[in-house]
Amino acid sequence: WLLRPQPGPRAPGEPVGYPIRVVAAIYGSGPRREQLLRTPLGVAFDGDGNVWISNTGRSRVEVYTTDGAFVRAVGAEPGPGRLWSPYGIAVDPDRERVYVADFAARAVQIFSTSGAYVGHLPADDQDLGVFGPDGFTPYDVGLLEGRVIVSSNDGLYFFDATGHVVARWGGRFKGRNVRGVELGMFNFPDAFEVDPERGRIYVADTLNRRVVALDREGRWLWVSGLPDAYGKIRGFWQLPRGIVLGPDGNLYVVDTFRADPEGMGTGHLVVLSPEGELLSEFGRSGEPEGAFDFPEQLAVDGDGLFAIADRENHRVVVFELVPPYPKVDDLQAPKYEKGLARPEDVWATPSPSASASP
């Protein structure tokens, strides 16, 4: 059940040159209240042309075709695999597995691509002392060379095939991960993206208001968003909550507040090069399809089709991007450059040791 824009190069009401072309806006599986999406947070594509949506306010995941046809609900039934607050989703099409981060359940639930419950992370015999003082609070999930990576309040955790933690990225105090603003630490990293070709992980470090690029050993390559003399990060980023690597090789970052009418930026979608250069930003605030209200996570498929969890509009918008993108605003460019750095010898682990690498 969906609303579809009229055919054409632009979403209805959008100005000429606006690069977002809406393909579908998914509001739910039907018109009844219980069938509608409610505060969706996460979204992912599978290898079969479907989009998986964390219908967080309804405590389930729902699967749709990219043109809005409902396929199935996942994790809605009582028993093992029951979802409570699903957020990030990762699909492994080769193994036909789907990983769903559930921060209320403090677990990552694992399903088959047909929706059957398979298992969970962490393993039942995992020593919970490896997690920080906040415990395990999974927000996003990704895959890299047989490892499952999960972001939690205080950093990233790497799980092996048995469901046990084999590496941790983040600040450390008395052997446990802790949140913080210093370089090498994280504070509620709501989203991250794996770049297997470059061997990198890009992190939207949400409450630190920054974006970080790391190599596979945990070394910080660049950071956009630096703390001031008082340890506060002020500047370009407002609340980065989603990040994906586009088919053009560039990063697309969702900043929930950058299109705020108070003038804190010019768009919800920020485009960066893999080396952290600011290329463009666009994406209006509002209710019309093609605009967003408190956008969360973003996904992209192999054909360049994007989907965004448009949280406060209670929908997921599927769209294409049509170049050319807007030029960077003259006032925003220097603000961004001021907060960009390429630190030396900063690691998201205590030291660059073999045990720190996933």
RAFEN-V993240 format. One record per backbone hydrogen bond with DSSP energy under -1.0 kcal/mol. CO is the residue of the C=O (numbers start at 1). NH is the residue of the N-H. E is the energy in kcal/mol with one decimal. If there is no record, write none. Layout:
co->{CO:CO}
nh->{NH:NH}
e->{E:E}
This chain:
co->{1:3:11:15:19:21:24:25:26:27:32:33:35:38:41:42:44:49:50:51:52:53:53:54:54:55:55:56:60:61:62:63:63:64:65:69:72:74:75:79:85:88:90:92:96:97:98:99:100:101:102:107:108:109:110:110:111:112:116:119:121:123:127:128:132:139:140:142:144:147:148:149:150:151:152:153:155:156:157:158:158:159:160:163:164:167:169:171:173:176:182:186:187:188:191:193:195:195:200:201:202:203:203:204:204:205:206:210:211:212:213:213:214:215:218:219:222:223:224:228:232:239:242:244:246:250:251:252:253:254:254:257:260:268:269:270:271:271:272:273:277:280:282:283:284:288:292:293:297:299:301:305:306:307:308:308:309:309:310:311:315:316:317:318:318:319:320:329:332:333:334:336:337:339:341:346:348:351:353}
nh->{27:25:14:18:322:320:318:3:316:37:35:36:29:57:297:54:52:66:46:64:44:55:62:41:56:58:60:59:55:74:53:71:72:51:68:65:63:61:83:82:103:101:99:97:113:92:111:90:109:87:107:102:121:100:118:119:98:115:112:110:108:126:130:131:135:88:151:149:147:144:159:142:157:139:155:188:152:169:150:166:167:148:163:123:160:158:156:178:176:173:185:180:207:190:204:202:199:200:195:214:193:205:212:191:206:210:209:205:224:203:221:222:201:218:348:215:213:341:211:231:228:256:254:252:249:246:272:244:270:241:242:260:263:255:282:253:279:280:251:276:273:271:269:268:292:291:286:312:309:307:304:301:319:299:310:317:296:311:315:314:310:26:308:23:24:306:21:333:336:337:338:339:340:225:223:220:170:353:356}
e->{-1.2:-1.3:-2.1:-2.0:-2.8:-2.8:-3.3:-1.6:-2.1:-3.2:-1.7:-1.3:-2.2:-2.6:-1.8:-2.6:-3.8:-1.3:-1.9:-2.3:-2.0:-1.2:-2.5:-1.5:-2.0:-1.7:-1.3:-1.4:-1.8:-3.3:-3.0:-3.2:-1.2:-3.3:-2.1:-2.5:-2.9:-2.6:-2.6:-1.9:-1.3:-2.8:-3.2:-2.1:-1.2:-3.3:-2.7:-2.3:-2.4:-2.9:-1.8:-2.5:-2.1:-2.7:-3.3:-1.5:-3.0:-2.1:-2.8:-3.1:-2.5:-1.9:-1.5:-1.3:-2.3:-2.7:-2.1:-2.9:-2.0:-2.2:-2.8:-2.5:-2.8:-2.7:-1.3:-3.3:-3.1:-3.0:-2.6:-3.2:-1.1:-1.9:-1.8:-2.6:-2.4:-2.6:-1.9:-1.6:-1.7:-2.8:-2.1:-1.6:-1.7:-1.4:-2.9:-2.8:-1.3:-2.1:-3.1:-2.3:-2.7:-1.1:-2.3:-1.1:-1.6:-1.4:-1.6:-1.7:-2.9:-3.0:-3.3:-1.2:-2.2:-1.8:-2.9:-2.0:-2.5:-2.4:-1.8:-2.2:-3.4:-2.3:-2.8:-2.9:-2.0:-3.2:-2.5:-1.9:-2.7:-2.6:-1.2:-1.8:-2.2:-2.9:-2.3:-3.0:-3.0:-1.4:-2.8:-2.2:-2.3:-3.2:-3.3:-2.0:-2.5:-2.5:-1.7:-2.0:-2.5:-2.2:-1.7:-2.2:-2.4:-2.4:-1.1:-1.9:-2.8:-1.5:-1.5:-1.6:-2.0:-3.2:-2.0:-3.1:-1.8:-3.0:-2.9:-2.2:-2.4:-2.5:-2.0:-1.0:-1.3:-3.6:-2.6:-3.1:-4.0:-2.5:-1.3}
